């Protein structure tokens, strides 16, 4: 994956106020960044409970602190401080509920590296959350879990209804497609069970789970159970993500291998034409699949989402700009210059879901990039 220079806020100007709208957020999706911040929002009647965990990847970047504040819009340069700068890398805080939308901003500063990173979440009074998942007493901050561990729902004072959906959901259609992936207008519930507020439960079956107090309301929270995830390690898991770079005939042959490594390798070798290119192709492609699963898992696997698809095919964008209703990704490298708009399309299963605005203008560039993949020249 290509790496690009990013514009950071240097410590000397950390106190300088700036609007969230003007920041290049490509660092959010860059696995080489020294820090990232996982945030989980829980809306209650009178307050937001916020759980967070700072992931620290670089031992040379030290002296980290986190300061929390709120703003009323992306155009505001600063807002009232909720929690003063603290060295705690994980924990929780509480923010009062407002009748209007607020933005919760976390500023992570490294005193030694003289850098700062801004992360924010939208505090929408209509956010459909009334509980959260814990494992071994710790809040689960990501939208996917394993099925071989016990979990518990917190924040509930009455029995909860858990609905399981086995729907596999389609992979995203290409950027030039005029049609969206077909999703049933009404999801069929495959099984339902009830859990008590203080009861551990298991979710052994893969798929989408929705936890609710009342199944007739637009309240609740969802999570996915995946066994081989976010990094795909089993041969039978590898065929599906190739849908973006294979012909229909190649894809069908990969699906038919059903765990037969020799047959699988033969198809991949037929795509790249060279054993070394095949190795590089597999290594790079599935690293991007893994990252797409980490960054973009929604009601379906991250690699199947629109943002996940673009991330896999085109890589890390040089620029990511966030607006109240969309994200804009800009690619400005030597091979192609192209932009993608993702419009926010919230659902009960994922309040932060995004959908790509597709256009035929992407056709030529799409096939040129796919050709680079197939010749291991990405």
Steps between C-alpha positions, in 0.01 A plus 500: 500500500631842411566742784444872477614804692237633737455846641500483880437768757840571655525549872604862464161573349286246685325774692416670170130454434395344171180376347439127473379548146847603376695199631632224275385185682686245289697408814184330631547225241879482499634196692847656518381782724650481853163542672132439442203547730208258534183670628167345600193721554210402725197730504297509820204712604702781656860438395740336258737238635817495294751214514837537334831325450814651349694255283870584518717347223827697513725490808677817383178701524456554873363755746146444371199681645134520399283809539124480440278790394169561322406714202169581336618475138795404280557871434566588863867545586469398864251412770464444874736244654327193643809328641836673535809344342568162661767230449239222541504287185164340569197575709164670484336839536150638515356782288164664560236438235408802290175551309705571188790320332843548659849386406721331755864573419804317633839664452788256541833675551853360510732735687811317379407466132347849494191374319129490564211302353133593513219245521131581528159336528154641434273512807160475334198491739341250259789255528325160546706360786375371834777268615844369425691176485773398744748213506678403822377823655640724224286690246516370143599802289490337156189384306617139461567223751596134507238235561706290741497741795227601749362853487271708715277798424534799732269796547178300508254461786263251337519185284642558153403344169785390274419441132742310279516551123692254285467713185843504335441841333649580160843644433502859375444556129777674301526878520363541147198276554155655466353258754561453869553156648165330541393482862164362604266785609416301812763283665380158602572416863648151519489458876408694813602455862453696820776595745488654845689822579766325709518180296801386295405364161667337202442582133663205323346550156648743250285788387334819614349537849260772616441561873175677595269562792203525263507352150232744380719805574788659312726452801781253556854421394653247264823304468641236268638160597783383275725201561783567252532876539619772447800325347385215279715194563292208375514410132123471477472864614722638222290448188220752565711821528650430155171608344644850444798395285392174331294423194176316565656176369806534726282579799283195439808277477634640829168429670505145366842424655332464844820493704715318242824701516649354184192588297480843663866580422449392140225758452707778658801408286275519196408857594853632561693273264800479734562333838680798656234742379236265641663511845525879496143527373363278779704665775406856405138431414415321822683753712258757358207265561609472864524878535162550333352259758662695784399845380162452329313204651132587503189282492711302251869419481729798444631373167143488364421865582538782248787662687661161550482424129662830399766458769588151374510591131655848518682493833540770761371835368734796514218717630188428705265788583197463725179697478174471692344274237792341315866406467710598198805292403758648263771301321779708348782261412700455180270227366161669536322801646148424614251585775223299664206634699343283771163622627394422855207257501426402863303190593401336827771239435766765432438868582831584327438322170631663179399441137714581195359737238561285192565644155590365155791744489694258721491218242830556321705570812344202676607255231845657476554446874365144481752435223778625730384252763489208260856575387622561858596859410291670773 
